[in-house]
Amino acid sequence: MTHKFKFLNQVVFLGFFSNLS
């Protein structure tokens, strides 16, 4: 479960960063 959460967090962070750029 932790791995999935970490992966989801990374995806969200990446999307947020891309949207910010």
mmCIF file of the N, C-alpha and C atoms, coordinates in Angstrom:
data_MODEL
# 
_entry.id   MODEL 
# 
loop_
_atom_site.group_PDB 
_atom_site.id 
_atom_site.type_symbol 
_atom_site.label_atom_id 
_atom_site.label_alt_id 
_atom_site.label_comp_id 
_atom_site.label_asym_id 
_atom_site.label_entity_id 
_atom_site.label_seq_id 
_atom_site.pdbx_PDB_ins_code 
_atom_site.Cartn_x 
_atom_site.Cartn_y 
_atom_site.Cartn_z 
_atom_site.occupancy 
_atom_site.B_iso_or_equiv 
_atom_site.pdbx_formal_charge 
_atom_site.auth_seq_id 
_atom_site.auth_comp_id 
_atom_site.auth_asym_id 
_atom_site.auth_atom_id 
_atom_site.pdbx_PDB_model_num 
ATOM 1  N N  . MET A 1 1  ? 0.833 -1.196 0.000   1.00 0.00 ? 1  MET A N  1 
ATOM 2  C CA . MET A 1 1  ? 0.000 0.000  0.000   1.00 0.00 ? 1  MET A CA 1 
ATOM 3  C C  . MET A 1 1  ? 0.881 1.265  0.000   1.00 0.00 ? 1  MET A C  1 
ATOM 4  N N  . THR A 1 2  ? 1.987 1.154  0.730   1.00 0.00 ? 2  THR A N  1 
ATOM 5  C CA . THR A 1 2  ? 2.878 2.319  0.804   1.00 0.00 ? 2  THR A CA 1 
ATOM 6  C C  . THR A 1 2  ? 3.465 2.634  -0.569  1.00 0.00 ? 2  THR A C  1 
ATOM 7  N N  . HIS A 1 3  ? 3.807 1.582  -1.315  1.00 0.00 ? 3  HIS A N  1 
ATOM 8  C CA . HIS A 1 3  ? 4.396 1.793  -2.631  1.00 0.00 ? 3  HIS A CA 1 
ATOM 9  C C  . HIS A 1 3  ? 3.393 2.496  -3.542  1.00 0.00 ? 3  HIS A C  1 
ATOM 10 N N  . LYS A 1 4  ? 2.147 2.042  -3.483  1.00 0.00 ? 4  LYS A N  1 
ATOM 11 C CA . LYS A 1 4  ? 1.117 2.638  -4.330  1.00 0.00 ? 4  LYS A CA 1 
ATOM 12 C C  . LYS A 1 4  ? 0.920 4.114  -3.968  1.00 0.00 ? 4  LYS A C  1 
ATOM 13 N N  . PHE A 1 5  ? 0.917 4.378  -2.668  1.00 0.00 ? 5  PHE A N  1 
ATOM 14 C CA . PHE A 1 5  ? 0.719 5.755  -2.212  1.00 0.00 ? 5  PHE A CA 1 
ATOM 15 C C  . PHE A 1 5  ? 1.864 6.647  -2.693  1.00 0.00 ? 5  PHE A C  1 
ATOM 16 N N  . LYS A 1 6  ? 3.084 6.108  -2.597  1.00 0.00 ? 6  LYS A N  1 
ATOM 17 C CA . LYS A 1 6  ? 4.254 6.869  -3.024  1.00 0.00 ? 6  LYS A CA 1 
ATOM 18 C C  . LYS A 1 6  ? 4.188 7.147  -4.528  1.00 0.00 ? 6  LYS A C  1 
ATOM 19 N N  . PHE A 1 7  ? 3.786 6.134  -5.285  1.00 0.00 ? 7  PHE A N  1 
ATOM 20 C CA . PHE A 1 7  ? 3.687 6.278  -6.739  1.00 0.00 ? 7  PHE A CA 1 
ATOM 21 C C  . PHE A 1 7  ? 2.628 7.323  -7.087  1.00 0.00 ? 7  PHE A C  1 
ATOM 22 N N  . LEU A 1 8  ? 1.486 7.248  -6.402  1.00 0.00 ? 8  LEU A N  1 
ATOM 23 C CA . LEU A 1 8  ? 0.407 8.197  -6.665  1.00 0.00 ? 8  LEU A CA 1 
ATOM 24 C C  . LEU A 1 8  ? 0.852 9.612  -6.307  1.00 0.00 ? 8  LEU A C  1 
ATOM 25 N N  . ASN A 1 9  ? 1.549 9.723  -5.182  1.00 0.00 ? 9  ASN A N  1 
ATOM 26 C CA . ASN A 1 9  ? 2.026 11.036 -4.756  1.00 0.00 ? 9  ASN A CA 1 
ATOM 27 C C  . ASN A 1 9  ? 2.989 11.610 -5.786  1.00 0.00 ? 9  ASN A C  1 
ATOM 28 N N  . GLN A 1 10 ? 3.863 10.760 -6.324  1.00 0.00 ? 10 GLN A N  1 
ATOM 29 C CA . GLN A 1 10 ? 4.838 11.220 -7.311  1.00 0.00 ? 10 GLN A CA 1 
ATOM 30 C C  . GLN A 1 10 ? 4.125 11.682 -8.581  1.00 0.00 ? 10 GLN A C  1 
ATOM 31 N N  . VAL A 1 11 ? 3.127 10.921 -9.000  1.00 0.00 ? 11 VAL A N  1 
ATOM 32 C CA . VAL A 1 11 ? 2.386 11.265 -10.215 1.00 0.00 ? 11 VAL A CA 1 
ATOM 33 C C  . VAL A 1 11 ? 1.678 12.608 -10.025 1.00 0.00 ? 11 VAL A C  1 
ATOM 34 N N  . VAL A 1 12 ? 1.035 12.772 -8.868  1.00 0.00 ? 12 VAL A N  1 
ATOM 35 C CA . VAL A 1 12 ? 0.320 14.020 -8.590  1.00 0.00 ? 12 VAL A CA 1 
ATOM 36 C C  . VAL A 1 12 ? 1.301 15.188 -8.544  1.00 0.00 ? 12 VAL A C  1 
ATOM 37 N N  . PHE A 1 13 ? 2.429 14.956 -7.885  1.00 0.00 ? 13 PHE A N  1 
ATOM 38 C CA . PHE A 1 13 ? 3.448 16.009 -7.779  1.00 0.00 ? 13 PHE A CA 1 
ATOM 39 C C  . PHE A 1 13 ? 3.965 16.396 -9.161  1.00 0.00 ? 13 PHE A C  1 
ATOM 40 N N  . LEU A 1 14 ? 4.206 15.373 -9.985  1.00 0.00 ? 14 LEU A N  1 
ATOM 41 C CA . LEU A 1 14 ? 4.709 15.622 -11.335 1.00 0.00 ? 14 LEU A CA 1 
ATOM 42 C C  . LEU A 1 14 ? 3.684 16.415 -12.142 1.00 0.00 ? 14 LEU A C  1 
ATOM 43 N N  . GLY A 1 15 ? 2.427 16.017 -12.029 1.00 0.00 ? 15 GLY A N  1 
ATOM 44 C CA . GLY A 1 15 ? 1.363 16.708 -12.755 1.00 0.00 ? 15 GLY A CA 1 
ATOM 45 C C  . GLY A 1 15 ? 1.238 18.141 -12.282 1.00 0.00 ? 15 GLY A C  1 
ATOM 46 N N  . PHE A 1 16 ? 1.326 18.336 -10.977 1.00 0.00 ? 16 PHE A N  1 
ATOM 47 C CA . PHE A 1 16 ? 1.217 19.684 -10.415 1.00 0.00 ? 16 PHE A CA 1 
ATOM 48 C C  . PHE A 1 16 ? 2.378 20.549 -10.895 1.00 0.00 ? 16 PHE A C  1 
ATOM 49 N N  . PHE A 1 17 ? 3.579 19.973 -10.871 1.00 0.00 ? 17 PHE A N  1 
ATOM 50 C CA . PHE A 1 17 ? 4.772 20.698 -11.303 1.00 0.00 ? 17 PHE A CA 1 
ATOM 51 C C  . PHE A 1 17 ? 4.655 21.072 -12.780 1.00 0.00 ? 17 PHE A C  1 
ATOM 52 N N  . SER A 1 18 ? 4.150 20.132 -13.576 1.00 0.00 ? 18 SER A N  1 
ATOM 53 C CA . SER A 1 18 ? 4.010 20.371 -15.016 1.00 0.00 ? 18 SER A CA 1 
ATOM 54 C C  . SER A 1 18 ? 2.967 21.463 -15.261 1.00 0.00 ? 18 SER A C  1 
ATOM 55 N N  . ASN A 1 19 ? 1.902 21.434 -14.481 1.00 0.00 ? 19 ASN A N  1 
ATOM 56 C CA . ASN A 1 19 ? 0.844 22.432 -14.626 1.00 0.00 ? 19 ASN A CA 1 
ATOM 57 C C  . ASN A 1 19 ? 1.349 23.802 -14.212 1.00 0.00 ? 19 ASN A C  1 
ATOM 58 N N  . LEU A 1 20 ? 2.225 23.817 -13.208 1.00 0.00 ? 20 LEU A N  1 
ATOM 59 C CA . LEU A 1 20 ? 2.775 25.082 -12.717 1.00 0.00 ? 20 LEU A CA 1 
ATOM 60 C C  . LEU A 1 20 ? 3.693 25.706 -13.768 1.00 0.00 ? 20 LEU A C  1 
ATOM 61 N N  . SER A 1 21 ? 4.434 24.857 -14.448 1.00 0.00 ? 21 SER A N  1 
ATOM 62 C CA . SER A 1 21 ? 5.378 25.336 -15.446 1.00 0.00 ? 21 SER A CA 1 
ATOM 63 C C  . SER A 1 21 ? 4.669 25.961 -16.649 1.00 0.00 ? 21 SER A C  1 
# 
